[in-house]
Amino acid sequence: MNKTARIKKNHQFIVLQKLVIVSVLIGFLSAFLGISLKKITEYYEEIFFHEVSVNPVFYIIFPVFGLSVIYFLRHYLFKKKENKGIKEVFESTKSDSKNLPSYKIPSHFINGLLTVAFGGSTGIEVSTVVATATIGSVAQQKENVFRKYKTELICAGVAAGVTALFSSPIAGILFALEVISRKVTRAFVISNIIAVSIAFGLLTILKEEPLFAVSITTWHLKAIPYFILLGILAGLNSVYLTRCVLFFKSQFGKIDTHYYKILIGSVVLSVSLFIFPQLYGEGYHAIKGIFSNSAEIPLTLTLAITFIGILVLKPIVTSVTLASGGDGGVFAPSLFIGAFLGLLLASILNTFFHVHVIPVNFMIIGMAAVLSASIHAPFTAIFLVCGLTNDYTLFIPILVVCLISKYTAKMIYPYTVYTYSTDLVK
């Protein structure tokens, strides 16, 4: 080996060493941020939800307070700096000159927490994704040698953050690949595997439990036609969610005075939460409630109207939350809609057609299907929902239904909230 080749090999080894070290650091910081945000949000959301249950006047106070605080923080603390959510991550990965500024870490952490804790009908997932992407972006700016690994390091942060939220390293990597990067490089594989390994190791040390403790026993071939129906309905619901988000963002964008946006958003939120408390925050409390009682709930006219009302209102309330200044995205709303859609379909089939399908299975598959169609990432949805339940019994039906829901949605409307452009909004 000549001297030039030896120098080149040594340089590559040094670069690899540095990539491993920075990936470990990104993985730890992103996982710590994701776990912290999840725990703090769960804690305060539970406290505030209990308060509104005891004293309904808080249905009026909490939304206007939360949205107002977010506005003043953005206006005065973060100096009116732009906030496009996950679209900024895309813009950063596609541009050599545009980077994610470090203020986005505290900004999205604080605003995501305030939005959900005070009743905003969305989740902390996108807040976590943008904040952890920023960790990767800041890291790659520290050394010139990392400049060419910009997308890979941003994806490492995102993958670790998603892993921390959903206890699924595979879902973390697949989300970074399907939604952010869209390509695999050696640096992507190395940095992302290391980052999610660190994140999952931290979850193991902290003994994090799956979000939904459910018992899945089996599934039957006779249910396949009904699973296909669920996939089609999930695709339709995801398009409704996407179009709602785009429509309300467009309409609220025409309002010049921001406090009018807050007042309108607060009124819609307060009325909706008062009628359907299940819409409060992420809605995971409502999903846990129907998981534990799904086999015992007889379908009555009142219950059917409640479920339909929730399915109709959830996309509207989520959209208004985001359009009036809330921080979040469509992850949690998609899971919420999918769970209620799955239970409603299973209840209708069992009550009127006596087919004896298993409601819990339909809820879990529905969660994955609506998420798959909403973000056009079926494999992320599969492993994410299996990670949430820590059970892979339904892997095959989830795979089939996620693909059906995604392509149903794409045929009707080929864009997601991440990929649309303003000139597409009618």
C-alpha positions in Angstrom: 0.0 0.0 0.0 1.5 3.3 -1.1 1.6 6.4 1.1 -1.3 8.2 -0.6 -3.6 5.2 -0.1 -2.5 4.8 3.5 -3.3 8.5 4.2 -6.7 8.2 2.5 -7.5 5.0 4.5 -6.5 6.7 7.8 -8.6 9.8 6.9 -11.7 7.5 6.2 -11.2 5.7 9.5 -11.0 9.1 11.4 -14.1 10.3 9.7 -15.9 7.0 10.5 -14.8 7.4 14.2 -16.2 10.9 14.3 -19.4 9.8 12.7 -19.9 7.1 15.3 -19.2 9.5 18.2 -21.5 12.2 16.9 -24.2 9.6 16.2 -24.0 8.4 19.8 -24.3 11.9 21.1 -27.2 12.7 18.8 -29.0 9.5 19.8 -28.6 10.2 23.5 -29.7 13.9 23.3 -32.6 13.2 21.0 -33.9 10.3 23.1 -33.5 12.3 26.3 -35.5 15.1 24.7 -38.2 12.8 23.4 -38.6 10.9 26.7 -38.6 14.1 28.7 -41.2 15.8 26.5 -43.4 12.7 26.5 -43.2 12.3 30.3 -43.8 16.0 31.1 -46.7 16.2 28.7 -48.4 13.1 30.0 -48.0 14.4 33.5 -49.6 17.8 33.0 -52.1 16.6 30.4 -53.5 14.1 33.0 -53.6 16.9 35.7 -55.4 19.4 33.5 -57.8 16.9 32.0 -58.8 15.9 35.5 -59.4 19.6 36.3 -61.7 20.1 33.3 -63.6 16.9 34.2 -64.3 18.3 37.6 -64.9 21.9 36.6 -66.0 22.4 33.0 -65.3 26.1 33.0 -61.7 25.1 32.3 -62.8 24.0 28.9 -63.0 27.7 28.1 -60.0 28.9 30.0 -57.3 26.3 29.0 -57.4 26.5 25.2 -57.3 30.4 25.1 -54.6 30.4 27.8 -52.4 27.8 26.1 -52.7 29.4 22.6 -52.1 32.9 24.1 -48.9 31.8 25.9 -47.6 30.1 22.7 -48.2 33.3 20.8 -46.4 35.5 23.3 -43.5 33.1 23.5 -43.1 33.1 19.7 -43.6 36.9 19.5 -41.3 38.0 22.3 -39.0 35.1 23.4 -38.4 33.7 19.9 -38.6 37.1 18.1 -41.2 36.2 15.5 -38.9 33.6 13.9 -40.5 31.4 11.3 -42.2 28.2 12.3 -43.2 25.9 9.5 -42.9 22.6 11.5 -41.7 19.5 9.6 -41.6 21.4 6.3 -38.5 23.2 7.6 -36.8 19.8 8.0 -37.5 19.0 4.4 -36.2 22.4 3.3 -33.0 21.9 5.3 -32.2 18.5 3.9 -32.7 19.7 0.3 -30.5 22.8 0.7 -26.8 23.0 1.4 -27.1 26.5 2.8 -30.3 26.3 4.9 -29.9 24.8 8.4 -32.2 24.3 11.3 -31.4 27.0 13.9 -30.8 25.9 17.5 -33.8 27.9 18.9 -36.1 25.3 17.4 -35.1 22.8 20.2 -36.6 24.8 23.1 -39.3 26.4 20.9 -40.9 23.1 19.8 -40.3 21.5 23.2 -42.2 24.2 25.0 -44.9 24.9 22.4 -45.6 21.2 21.9 -46.0 20.7 25.7 -48.3 23.8 26.1 -50.4 22.9 23.1 -51.3 19.4 24.3 -51.4 20.0 28.0 -53.9 22.8 27.6 -56.2 20.7 25.4 -55.0 21.3 21.9 -56.2 18.3 19.9 -52.9 17.2 18.4 -49.8 15.4 19.6 -46.2 16.0 20.5 -44.7 13.8 17.8 -44.0 16.5 15.2 -42.7 18.9 17.9 -40.3 16.1 18.8 -39.3 15.4 15.2 -38.4 19.0 14.5 -36.6 19.5 17.8 -34.5 16.2 17.4 -33.9 17.0 13.7 -32.4 20.3 14.9 -30.1 18.4 17.3 -28.8 16.5 14.2 -28.6 19.8 12.2 -26.6 21.6 14.9 -24.2 18.7 15.3 -23.4 18.5 11.6 -22.6 22.3 11.6 -19.9 21.8 14.2 -17.3 20.2 11.9 -16.6 20.6 8.2 -16.2 16.9 7.9 -19.9 16.4 8.7 -21.3 18.8 6.1 -21.7 16.1 3.5 -23.6 14.0 6.1 -26.2 16.7 6.8 -29.3 14.6 5.9 -28.0 11.5 7.6 -27.4 13.3 10.9 -30.7 15.1 10.8 -32.3 11.7 10.2 -30.4 10.2 13.1 -31.9 12.7 15.4 -35.4 12.1 14.0 -35.1 8.3 14.2 -33.9 8.5 17.8 -36.8 10.9 18.8 -39.4 8.6 17.2 -37.9 5.6 18.9 -38.1 7.4 22.2 -41.8 8.2 21.7 -43.0 4.9 20.4 -40.4 2.3 21.7 -39.8 1.1 18.2 -36.3 1.5 16.7 -37.4 0.1 13.4 -40.2 2.6 13.2 -37.7 5.4 13.9 -35.4 4.4 11.1 -38.3 3.7 8.7 -39.8 7.1 9.4 -36.5 8.8 8.8 -36.1 6.9 5.5 -39.7 7.0 4.2 -40.5 10.5 5.1 -37.3 12.5 5.4 -34.4 11.0 3.5 -35.9 8.8 0.8 -32.5 7.3 0.1 -30.1 4.9 1.9 -26.4 5.6 2.2 -23.7 3.9 4.3 -23.6 7.0 6.5 -27.4 6.8 6.9 -27.2 3.2 8.0 -24.3 3.7 10.5 -25.6 6.9 12.1 -29.3 5.9 12.3 -28.6 2.4 13.7 -26.3 3.8 16.3 -28.7 6.6 17.3 -31.8 4.4 17.6 -29.7 1.8 19.5 -28.7 4.5 22.1 -32.4 5.6 22.2 -33.7 2.1 22.7 -31.0 1.4 25.3 -32.1 4.4 27.3 -35.7 3.2 27.1 -34.6 -0.2 28.4 -32.7 1.3 31.3 -35.7 3.5 32.2 -38.0 0.4 31.9 -40.5 2.2 29.6 -43.7 0.3 29.2 -45.6 0.1 25.9 -48.2 2.9 25.6 -51.1 0.6 25.1 -51.3 -2.6 27.2 -53.6 -4.8 25.1 -54.0 -8.5 24.8 -54.0 -9.7 21.1 -54.7 -13.4 20.8 -55.2 -14.2 17.1 -56.9 -13.1 13.9 -59.0 -15.1 11.4 -58.9 -15.4 7.6 -62.7 -14.8 7.5 -62.0 -11.2 8.7 -59.8 -10.3 5.6 -62.7 -8.8 3.5 -63.6 -6.6 6.5 -59.9 -5.6 7.0 -59.9 -4.5 3.3 -63.0 -2.4 4.0 -61.3 -0.9 7.0 -58.3 0.0 4.8 -60.5 1.8 2.3 -62.3 3.7 5.0 -59.0 4.6 6.7 -57.7 6.0 3.4 -60.9 8.1 3.0 -60.6 9.4 6.6 -56.9 10.3 6.1 -57.8 12.4 3.1 -60.5 14.1 5.1 -57.9 14.9 7.8 -55.3 16.1 5.3 -57.8 18.3 3.5 -59.1 19.8 6.8 -55.6 20.7 7.9 -54.8 22.4 4.5 -58.2 24.1 4.4 -58.1 25.6 7.9 -54.5 26.7 7.6 -55.4 28.5 4.4 -58.5 30.2 5.9 -56.7 31.2 9.1 -53.8 32.5 7.0 -56.2 35.2 5.7 -56.7 36.6 9.2 -54.2 39.4 9.8 -54.7 39.9 13.5 -53.3 36.8 15.3 -55.4 37.2 18.4 -58.5 36.7 16.3 -57.0 33.4 15.2 -56.6 32.5 18.9 -60.1 33.5 19.8 -61.7 31.6 17.0 -59.5 28.6 17.6 -60.3 28.7 21.4 -64.0 28.9 20.8 -64.0 25.9 18.4 -61.8 23.9 20.8 -63.8 24.8 23.9 -67.2 23.8 22.4 -65.8 20.6 20.8 -64.0 19.5 24.0 -67.1 20.2 26.1 -69.3 18.0 23.8 -66.6 15.3 23.3 -64.0 15.3 26.1 -62.3 12.4 24.3 -60.8 15.1 21.9 -58.7 16.7 24.7 -55.0 16.7 24.0 -53.4 13.7 22.3 -56.5 11.6 23.0 -54.5 8.6 24.2 -56.5 8.5 27.4 -59.6 8.0 25.2 -57.9 5.2 23.2 -56.9 3.4 26.4 -60.5 3.7 27.7 -62.0 2.1 24.6 -59.2 -0.6 24.5 -60.1 -1.7 28.0 -63.9 -1.8 27.3 -64.1 -2.6 23.6 -65.4 -6.1 24.1 -68.1 -4.9 26.5 -69.5 -1.9 24.6 -72.8 -2.7 22.9 -73.5 -0.5 19.9 -76.4 1.8 20.6 -77.7 4.7 18.5 -76.2 7.2 21.1 -72.8 5.4 20.9 -72.8 5.3 17.1 -73.6 9.0 16.9 -70.9 9.7 19.5 -68.3 7.8 17.4 -69.4 9.4 14.2 -69.3 12.8 15.8 -65.8 12.2 17.1 -64.6 11.0 13.6 -66.1 14.1 12.0 -64.9 16.6 14.6 -61.4 15.3 15.3 -59.8 16.4 12.0 -61.5 19.8 12.3 -60.4 20.4 15.9 -56.9 19.2 15.1 -56.7 21.6 12.1 -58.0 24.5 14.1 -55.5 23.8 16.8 -52.7 24.0 14.4 -54.1 26.9 12.3 -54.6 29.1 15.4 -51.0 28.7 16.6 -50.7 25.3 18.2 -47.6 23.1 17.8 -48.1 19.6 16.6 -49.0 17.4 13.6 -51.1 14.4 12.4 -49.4 11.5 14.1 -51.6 11.3 17.3 -54.8 12.4 15.5 -54.3 9.6 12.9 -53.9 7.0 15.7 -56.9 8.4 17.5 -59.1 8.4 14.3 -57.9 4.9 13.4 -58.8 3.5 16.8 -62.3 4.9 16.8 -62.9 4.0 13.2 -61.8 0.5 13.8 -64.1 0.1 16.8 -67.1 1.6 15.0 -66.7 -0.7 12.0 -66.2 -3.8 14.2 -69.3 -2.8 16.3 -71.4 -2.3 13.2 -70.3 -5.7 11.8 -70.9 -7.5 15.0 -74.3 -5.8 15.8 -76.0 -5.9 12.4 -74.2 -8.6 10.5 -73.2 -11.0 13.3 -69.8 -11.7 11.9 -68.1 -11.8 15.3 -64.9 -9.9 14.5 -62.5 -9.0 17.3 -62.9 -5.2 18.1 -59.4 -4.8 19.5 -57.8 -6.1 16.3 -59.8 -3.6 14.2 -58.8 -0.8 16.5 -55.1 -1.6 16.2 -55.2 -2.2 12.5 -57.2 1.0 12.1 -54.6 3.0 13.9 -51.8 1.8 11.6 -54.0 2.2 8.5 -55.0 5.9 9.1 -51.4 6.8 10.0 -50.0 5.0 6.9 -52.4 6.9 4.7 -51.9 10.3 6.4 -48.1 10.3 6.0 -47.8 7.9 3.1 -45.4 5.8 5.1 -46.9 2.3 5.5 -43.9 0.5 6.9 -43.4 3.3 9.6 -47.0 2.8 10.6 -46.7 -1.0 10.8 -43.7 -1.0 13.2 -44.8 2.1 15.1 -48.2 0.6 16.0 -46.6 -2.9 16.8 -44.2 -1.0 19.0 -47.0 0.8 20.8 -48.6 -2.5 21.7 -45.4 -4.6 21.9 -47.1 -7.3 19.9 -46.6 -8.5 16.3 -49.5 -10.9 16.1 -51.4 -8.7 13.6 -48.3 -7.9 11.4 -49.7 -9.5 8.2 -53.2 -7.9 8.3 -51.6 -4.6 9.3 -49.2 -4.8 6.4 -52.0 -5.5 3.9 -54.4 -2.8 5.3 -51.7 -0.1 5.5 -50.8 -0.6 1.8 -54.5 -0.5 0.9 -55.2 2.7 2.9 -52.1 4.4 1.6 -52.9 3.8 -2.1 -56.6 4.6 -1.5 -55.6 7.9 -0.1 -53.0 8.6 -2.9 -55.6 7.9 -5.6 -58.1 10.4 -4.1 -55.5 13.1 -3.1 -51.8 12.5 -3.8 -50.5 14.9 -1.1 -49.9 14.8 2.6 -49.7 17.7 5.0 -45.9 17.4 4.6 -45.8 17.4 0.8 -48.5 19.9 -0.3 -47.6 23.3 -1.7 -49.7 26.4 -1.1 -50.8 26.7 -4.7 -52.6 23.3 -4.3 -54.9 24.5 -1.5 -58.2 25.5 -3.0 
